[in-house]
Amino acid sequence: MRYTLTYRDEPIGTAELPEGTGMVAGDFTPLPGYALVRAAVRDASEVLFQVGLFGPSRAEPTAADAANAERVARALDRAASLPLALRDPVGAVVPTHFVNVLESPLRPDERTAVVRFGHVPAAVGAALRRPPRQDGDARPLEP
């Protein structure tokens, strides 16, 4: 399904994502509004491709790892704070846990939207039915 990603209600791009629940990813096609978030997305993508999702894979961190840690944290925090939203084809906001865009540092024209769908709480609570009364619970009706 084609979704629109927005930043503060401004469309920044579209993504073809499978419908359903859980985490999904798909190609992201930018719109002119993408310029509003591109620097943050690019910086975060660069550090993710540099250190991976879980940090360097060395048993002992190097001095370069420690020096780079602040830049990594700053770039990821900046991207994580972007209020991105997902909208369905009719423009309704789709509940999500997160909406991210990744941009390949080696191929800047390749972008991916990564989304974790959320759950919609029920607008009306479920009706609870009382279990049938036992014979010993019966009381005469009041006149």
mmCIF file of the C-alpha atoms, coordinates in Angstrom:
data_MODEL
# 
_entry.id   MODEL 
# 
loop_
_atom_site.group_PDB 
_atom_site.id 
_atom_site.type_symbol 
_atom_site.label_atom_id 
_atom_site.label_alt_id 
_atom_site.label_comp_id 
_atom_site.label_asym_id 
_atom_site.label_entity_id 
_atom_site.label_seq_id 
_atom_site.pdbx_PDB_ins_code 
_atom_site.Cartn_x 
_atom_site.Cartn_y 
_atom_site.Cartn_z 
_atom_site.occupancy 
_atom_site.B_iso_or_equiv 
_atom_site.pdbx_formal_charge 
_atom_site.auth_seq_id 
_atom_site.auth_comp_id 
_atom_site.auth_asym_id 
_atom_site.auth_atom_id 
_atom_site.pdbx_PDB_model_num 
ATOM 1   C CA . MET A 1 1   ? 0.000   0.000   0.000  1.00 0.00 ? 1   MET A CA 1 
ATOM 2   C CA . ARG A 1 2   ? 1.236   3.505   -0.730 1.00 0.00 ? 2   ARG A CA 1 
ATOM 3   C CA . TYR A 1 3   ? 1.629   5.654   2.382  1.00 0.00 ? 3   TYR A CA 1 
ATOM 4   C CA . THR A 1 4   ? 2.642   9.282   2.753  1.00 0.00 ? 4   THR A CA 1 
ATOM 5   C CA . LEU A 1 5   ? 5.216   10.245  5.371  1.00 0.00 ? 5   LEU A CA 1 
ATOM 6   C CA . THR A 1 6   ? 4.766   13.663  6.944  1.00 0.00 ? 6   THR A CA 1 
ATOM 7   C CA . TYR A 1 7   ? 6.814   15.965  9.117  1.00 0.00 ? 7   TYR A CA 1 
ATOM 8   C CA . ARG A 1 8   ? 4.624   18.354  11.115 1.00 0.00 ? 8   ARG A CA 1 
ATOM 9   C CA . ASP A 1 9   ? 1.795   17.708  8.624  1.00 0.00 ? 9   ASP A CA 1 
ATOM 10  C CA . GLU A 1 10  ? 4.053   18.522  5.653  1.00 0.00 ? 10  GLU A CA 1 
ATOM 11  C CA . PRO A 1 11  ? 4.332   15.621  3.173  1.00 0.00 ? 11  PRO A CA 1 
ATOM 12  C CA . ILE A 1 12  ? 7.990   14.614  2.854  1.00 0.00 ? 12  ILE A CA 1 
ATOM 13  C CA . GLY A 1 13  ? 7.630   11.486  0.714  1.00 0.00 ? 13  GLY A CA 1 
ATOM 14  C CA . THR A 1 14  ? 5.797   8.303   -0.095 1.00 0.00 ? 14  THR A CA 1 
ATOM 15  C CA . ALA A 1 15  ? 6.568   4.693   0.700  1.00 0.00 ? 15  ALA A CA 1 
ATOM 16  C CA . GLU A 1 16  ? 5.280   1.388   -0.601 1.00 0.00 ? 16  GLU A CA 1 
ATOM 17  C CA . LEU A 1 17  ? 4.810   -0.713  2.533  1.00 0.00 ? 17  LEU A CA 1 
ATOM 18  C CA . PRO A 1 18  ? 3.084   -4.013  3.150  1.00 0.00 ? 18  PRO A CA 1 
ATOM 19  C CA . GLU A 1 19  ? -0.103  -3.754  5.171  1.00 0.00 ? 19  GLU A CA 1 
ATOM 20  C CA . GLY A 1 20  ? -0.279  -5.408  8.520  1.00 0.00 ? 20  GLY A CA 1 
ATOM 21  C CA . THR A 1 21  ? 1.340   -5.233  11.890 1.00 0.00 ? 21  THR A CA 1 
ATOM 22  C CA . GLY A 1 22  ? 4.884   -5.313  13.132 1.00 0.00 ? 22  GLY A CA 1 
ATOM 23  C CA . MET A 1 23  ? 7.928   -3.741  11.565 1.00 0.00 ? 23  MET A CA 1 
ATOM 24  C CA . VAL A 1 24  ? 8.058   -3.240  7.804  1.00 0.00 ? 24  VAL A CA 1 
ATOM 25  C CA . ALA A 1 25  ? 10.341  -1.502  5.325  1.00 0.00 ? 25  ALA A CA 1 
ATOM 26  C CA . GLY A 1 26  ? 9.946   -0.275  1.790  1.00 0.00 ? 26  GLY A CA 1 
ATOM 27  C CA . ASP A 1 27  ? 11.294  2.104   -0.814 1.00 0.00 ? 27  ASP A CA 1 
ATOM 28  C CA . PHE A 1 28  ? 10.904  5.772   0.095  1.00 0.00 ? 28  PHE A CA 1 
ATOM 29  C CA . THR A 1 29  ? 10.342  8.362   -2.646 1.00 0.00 ? 29  THR A CA 1 
ATOM 30  C CA . PRO A 1 30  ? 11.016  11.926  -1.483 1.00 0.00 ? 30  PRO A CA 1 
ATOM 31  C CA . LEU A 1 31  ? 8.768   14.901  -2.123 1.00 0.00 ? 31  LEU A CA 1 
ATOM 32  C CA . PRO A 1 32  ? 9.950   18.547  -1.972 1.00 0.00 ? 32  PRO A CA 1 
ATOM 33  C CA . GLY A 1 33  ? 9.196   18.647  1.787  1.00 0.00 ? 33  GLY A CA 1 
ATOM 34  C CA . TYR A 1 34  ? 11.947  16.064  2.369  1.00 0.00 ? 34  TYR A CA 1 
ATOM 35  C CA . ALA A 1 35  ? 14.403  18.968  2.367  1.00 0.00 ? 35  ALA A CA 1 
ATOM 36  C CA . LEU A 1 36  ? 13.074  19.838  5.858  1.00 0.00 ? 36  LEU A CA 1 
ATOM 37  C CA . VAL A 1 37  ? 14.434  16.605  7.364  1.00 0.00 ? 37  VAL A CA 1 
ATOM 38  C CA . ARG A 1 38  ? 17.116  15.445  4.931  1.00 0.00 ? 38  ARG A CA 1 
ATOM 39  C CA . ALA A 1 39  ? 20.113  16.713  6.906  1.00 0.00 ? 39  ALA A CA 1 
ATOM 40  C CA . ALA A 1 40  ? 19.000  14.889  10.068 1.00 0.00 ? 40  ALA A CA 1 
ATOM 41  C CA . VAL A 1 41  ? 18.173  11.710  8.121  1.00 0.00 ? 41  VAL A CA 1 
ATOM 42  C CA . ARG A 1 42  ? 21.477  11.812  6.252  1.00 0.00 ? 42  ARG A CA 1 
ATOM 43  C CA . ASP A 1 43  ? 23.555  12.330  9.426  1.00 0.00 ? 43  ASP A CA 1 
ATOM 44  C CA . ALA A 1 44  ? 21.770  9.542   11.323 1.00 0.00 ? 44  ALA A CA 1 
ATOM 45  C CA . SER A 1 45  ? 22.019  7.197   8.338  1.00 0.00 ? 45  SER A CA 1 
ATOM 46  C CA . GLU A 1 46  ? 25.761  7.838   8.037  1.00 0.00 ? 46  GLU A CA 1 
ATOM 47  C CA . VAL A 1 47  ? 26.423  6.945   11.675 1.00 0.00 ? 47  VAL A CA 1 
ATOM 48  C CA . LEU A 1 48  ? 24.179  3.860   11.500 1.00 0.00 ? 48  LEU A CA 1 
ATOM 49  C CA . PHE A 1 49  ? 26.063  2.607   8.457  1.00 0.00 ? 49  PHE A CA 1 
ATOM 50  C CA . GLN A 1 50  ? 29.329  3.433   10.219 1.00 0.00 ? 50  GLN A CA 1 
ATOM 51  C CA . VAL A 1 51  ? 28.708  1.744   13.591 1.00 0.00 ? 51  VAL A CA 1 
ATOM 52  C CA . GLY A 1 52  ? 25.763  -0.558  12.874 1.00 0.00 ? 52  GLY A CA 1 
ATOM 53  C CA . LEU A 1 53  ? 22.600  -0.862  14.909 1.00 0.00 ? 53  LEU A CA 1 
ATOM 54  C CA . PHE A 1 54  ? 24.393  -2.205  17.979 1.00 0.00 ? 54  PHE A CA 1 
ATOM 55  C CA . GLY A 1 55  ? 27.654  -0.261  17.875 1.00 0.00 ? 55  GLY A CA 1 
ATOM 56  C CA . PRO A 1 56  ? 31.141  -1.379  16.855 1.00 0.00 ? 56  PRO A CA 1 
ATOM 57  C CA . SER A 1 57  ? 31.708  -5.131  16.835 1.00 0.00 ? 57  SER A CA 1 
ATOM 58  C CA . ARG A 1 58  ? 35.082  -4.945  18.574 1.00 0.00 ? 58  ARG A CA 1 
ATOM 59  C CA . ALA A 1 59  ? 35.479  -6.408  22.052 1.00 0.00 ? 59  ALA A CA 1 
ATOM 60  C CA . GLU A 1 60  ? 37.586  -3.433  23.147 1.00 0.00 ? 60  GLU A CA 1 
ATOM 61  C CA . PRO A 1 61  ? 36.489  0.068   22.074 1.00 0.00 ? 61  PRO A CA 1 
ATOM 62  C CA . THR A 1 62  ? 39.193  2.159   20.460 1.00 0.00 ? 62  THR A CA 1 
ATOM 63  C CA . ALA A 1 63  ? 39.975  5.811   21.186 1.00 0.00 ? 63  ALA A CA 1 
ATOM 64  C CA . ALA A 1 64  ? 38.338  6.649   17.858 1.00 0.00 ? 64  ALA A CA 1 
ATOM 65  C CA . ASP A 1 65  ? 35.129  4.875   18.992 1.00 0.00 ? 65  ASP A CA 1 
ATOM 66  C CA . ALA A 1 66  ? 35.018  6.959   22.168 1.00 0.00 ? 66  ALA A CA 1 
ATOM 67  C CA . ALA A 1 67  ? 35.692  10.206  20.309 1.00 0.00 ? 67  ALA A CA 1 
ATOM 68  C CA . ASN A 1 68  ? 32.977  9.376   17.793 1.00 0.00 ? 68  ASN A CA 1 
ATOM 69  C CA . ALA A 1 69  ? 30.369  8.357   20.404 1.00 0.00 ? 69  ALA A CA 1 
ATOM 70  C CA . GLU A 1 70  ? 29.158  11.925  20.984 1.00 0.00 ? 70  GLU A CA 1 
ATOM 71  C CA . ARG A 1 71  ? 28.675  12.568  17.267 1.00 0.00 ? 71  ARG A CA 1 
ATOM 72  C CA . VAL A 1 72  ? 26.810  9.276   16.926 1.00 0.00 ? 72  VAL A CA 1 
ATOM 73  C CA . ALA A 1 73  ? 24.517  10.033  19.871 1.00 0.00 ? 73  ALA A CA 1 
ATOM 74  C CA . ARG A 1 74  ? 23.816  13.567  18.644 1.00 0.00 ? 74  ARG A CA 1 
ATOM 75  C CA . ALA A 1 75  ? 22.925  12.418  15.100 1.00 0.00 ? 75  ALA A CA 1 
ATOM 76  C CA . LEU A 1 76  ? 20.668  9.595   16.302 1.00 0.00 ? 76  LEU A CA 1 
ATOM 77  C CA . ASP A 1 77  ? 18.942  11.795  18.909 1.00 0.00 ? 77  ASP A CA 1 
ATOM 78  C CA . ARG A 1 78  ? 18.272  14.468  16.298 1.00 0.00 ? 78  ARG A CA 1 
ATOM 79  C CA . ALA A 1 79  ? 16.704  11.987  13.873 1.00 0.00 ? 79  ALA A CA 1 
ATOM 80  C CA . ALA A 1 80  ? 14.745  10.227  16.634 1.00 0.00 ? 80  ALA A CA 1 
ATOM 81  C CA . SER A 1 81  ? 13.180  13.520  17.690 1.00 0.00 ? 81  SER A CA 1 
ATOM 82  C CA . LEU A 1 82  ? 11.702  14.211  14.236 1.00 0.00 ? 82  LEU A CA 1 
ATOM 83  C CA . PRO A 1 83  ? 7.902   14.016  14.561 1.00 0.00 ? 83  PRO A CA 1 
ATOM 84  C CA . LEU A 1 84  ? 7.349   11.849  11.490 1.00 0.00 ? 84  LEU A CA 1 
ATOM 85  C CA . ALA A 1 85  ? 3.907   10.402  10.849 1.00 0.00 ? 85  ALA A CA 1 
ATOM 86  C CA . LEU A 1 86  ? 2.431   7.895   8.431  1.00 0.00 ? 86  LEU A CA 1 
ATOM 87  C CA . ARG A 1 87  ? -0.780  8.603   6.501  1.00 0.00 ? 87  ARG A CA 1 
ATOM 88  C CA . ASP A 1 88  ? -2.878  6.153   4.528  1.00 0.00 ? 88  ASP A CA 1 
ATOM 89  C CA . PRO A 1 89  ? -4.125  6.833   0.961  1.00 0.00 ? 89  PRO A CA 1 
ATOM 90  C CA . VAL A 1 90  ? -7.118  8.865   2.248  1.00 0.00 ? 90  VAL A CA 1 
ATOM 91  C CA . GLY A 1 91  ? -4.906  10.988  4.532  1.00 0.00 ? 91  GLY A CA 1 
ATOM 92  C CA . ALA A 1 92  ? -5.764  9.406   7.891  1.00 0.00 ? 92  ALA A CA 1 
ATOM 93  C CA . VAL A 1 93  ? -2.914  9.089   10.385 1.00 0.00 ? 93  VAL A CA 1 
ATOM 94  C CA . VAL A 1 94  ? -1.871  5.457   10.808 1.00 0.00 ? 94  VAL A CA 1 
ATOM 95  C CA . PRO A 1 95  ? -0.906  4.449   14.370 1.00 0.00 ? 95  PRO A CA 1 
ATOM 96  C CA . THR A 1 96  ? 2.807   3.664   14.587 1.00 0.00 ? 96  THR A CA 1 
ATOM 97  C CA . HIS A 1 97  ? 5.455   3.106   17.222 1.00 0.00 ? 97  HIS A CA 1 
ATOM 98  C CA . PHE A 1 98  ? 8.031   4.759   14.975 1.00 0.00 ? 98  PHE A CA 1 
ATOM 99  C CA . VAL A 1 99  ? 8.579   6.058   11.449 1.00 0.00 ? 99  VAL A CA 1 
ATOM 100 C CA . ASN A 1 100 ? 12.167  6.314   10.197 1.00 0.00 ? 100 ASN A CA 1 
ATOM 101 C CA . VAL A 1 101 ? 13.848  7.072   6.894  1.00 0.00 ? 101 VAL A CA 1 
ATOM 102 C CA . LEU A 1 102 ? 17.303  5.733   6.036  1.00 0.00 ? 102 LEU A CA 1 
ATOM 103 C CA . GLU A 1 103 ? 19.447  7.109   3.252  1.00 0.00 ? 103 GLU A CA 1 
ATOM 104 C CA . SER A 1 104 ? 22.332  5.072   1.885  1.00 0.00 ? 104 SER A CA 1 
ATOM 105 C CA . PRO A 1 105 ? 25.583  7.041   2.290  1.00 0.00 ? 105 PRO A CA 1 
ATOM 106 C CA . LEU A 1 106 ? 27.017  5.234   -0.741 1.00 0.00 ? 106 LEU A CA 1 
ATOM 107 C CA . ARG A 1 107 ? 23.908  5.693   -2.895 1.00 0.00 ? 107 ARG A CA 1 
ATOM 108 C CA . PRO A 1 108 ? 22.080  8.870   -1.796 1.00 0.00 ? 108 PRO A CA 1 
ATOM 109 C CA . ASP A 1 109 ? 19.259  8.176   -4.259 1.00 0.00 ? 109 ASP A CA 1 
ATOM 110 C CA . GLU A 1 110 ? 18.390  4.968   -2.365 1.00 0.00 ? 110 GLU A CA 1 
ATOM 111 C CA . ARG A 1 111 ? 16.138  5.656   0.590  1.00 0.00 ? 111 ARG A CA 1 
ATOM 112 C CA . THR A 1 112 ? 14.140  3.275   2.761  1.00 0.00 ? 112 THR A CA 1 
ATOM 113 C CA . ALA A 1 113 ? 11.209  3.896   5.098  1.00 0.00 ? 113 ALA A CA 1 
ATOM 114 C CA . VAL A 1 114 ? 11.187  1.695   8.208  1.00 0.00 ? 114 VAL A CA 1 
ATOM 115 C CA . VAL A 1 115 ? 7.935   1.640   10.186 1.00 0.00 ? 115 VAL A CA 1 
ATOM 116 C CA . ARG A 1 116 ? 6.623   -0.256  13.165 1.00 0.00 ? 116 ARG A CA 1 
ATOM 117 C CA . PHE A 1 117 ? 2.837   -0.252  13.053 1.00 0.00 ? 117 PHE A CA 1 
ATOM 118 C CA . GLY A 1 118 ? 0.962   0.378   16.300 1.00 0.00 ? 118 GLY A CA 1 
ATOM 119 C CA . HIS A 1 119 ? -2.385  -0.730  17.566 1.00 0.00 ? 119 HIS A CA 1 
ATOM 120 C CA . VAL A 1 120 ? -5.530  1.361   17.586 1.00 0.00 ? 120 VAL A CA 1 
ATOM 121 C CA . PRO A 1 121 ? -7.331  1.410   20.932 1.00 0.00 ? 121 PRO A CA 1 
ATOM 122 C CA . ALA A 1 122 ? -11.035 0.670   20.713 1.00 0.00 ? 122 ALA A CA 1 
ATOM 123 C CA . ALA A 1 123 ? -13.237 3.762   20.667 1.00 0.00 ? 123 ALA A CA 1 
ATOM 124 C CA . VAL A 1 124 ? -15.887 1.937   22.693 1.00 0.00 ? 124 VAL A CA 1 
ATOM 125 C CA . GLY A 1 125 ? -15.111 -0.541  25.431 1.00 0.00 ? 125 GLY A CA 1 
ATOM 126 C CA . ALA A 1 126 ? -16.342 -4.107  25.205 1.00 0.00 ? 126 ALA A CA 1 
ATOM 127 C CA . ALA A 1 127 ? -19.662 -4.860  26.903 1.00 0.00 ? 127 ALA A CA 1 
ATOM 128 C CA . LEU A 1 128 ? -19.211 -7.158  29.873 1.00 0.00 ? 128 LEU A CA 1 
ATOM 129 C CA . ARG A 1 129 ? -21.906 -9.724  30.489 1.00 0.00 ? 129 ARG A CA 1 
ATOM 130 C CA . ARG A 1 130 ? -22.574 -10.999 33.942 1.00 0.00 ? 130 ARG A CA 1 
ATOM 131 C CA . PRO A 1 131 ? -22.685 -14.786 34.311 1.00 0.00 ? 131 PRO A CA 1 
ATOM 132 C CA . PRO A 1 132 ? -26.142 -16.262 34.823 1.00 0.00 ? 132 PRO A CA 1 
ATOM 133 C CA . ARG A 1 133 ? -27.294 -16.239 38.422 1.00 0.00 ? 133 ARG A CA 1 
ATOM 134 C CA . GLN A 1 134 ? -27.330 -19.497 40.379 1.00 0.00 ? 134 GLN A CA 1 
ATOM 135 C CA . ASP A 1 135 ? -30.606 -20.702 41.946 1.00 0.00 ? 135 ASP A CA 1 
ATOM 136 C CA . GLY A 1 136 ? -29.376 -19.809 45.413 1.00 0.00 ? 136 GLY A CA 1 
ATOM 137 C CA . ASP A 1 137 ? -28.855 -16.201 44.311 1.00 0.00 ? 137 ASP A CA 1 
ATOM 138 C CA . ALA A 1 138 ? -32.467 -15.669 43.275 1.00 0.00 ? 138 ALA A CA 1 
ATOM 139 C CA . ARG A 1 139 ? -34.433 -13.107 45.253 1.00 0.00 ? 139 ARG A CA 1 
ATOM 140 C CA . PRO A 1 140 ? -38.129 -12.386 44.989 1.00 0.00 ? 140 PRO A CA 1 
ATOM 141 C CA . LEU A 1 141 ? -39.042 -9.327  43.001 1.00 0.00 ? 141 LEU A CA 1 
ATOM 142 C CA . GLU A 1 142 ? -40.081 -6.277  44.997 1.00 0.00 ? 142 GLU A CA 1 
ATOM 143 C CA . PRO A 1 143 ? -43.679 -5.126  44.309 1.00 0.00 ? 143 PRO A CA 1 
# 
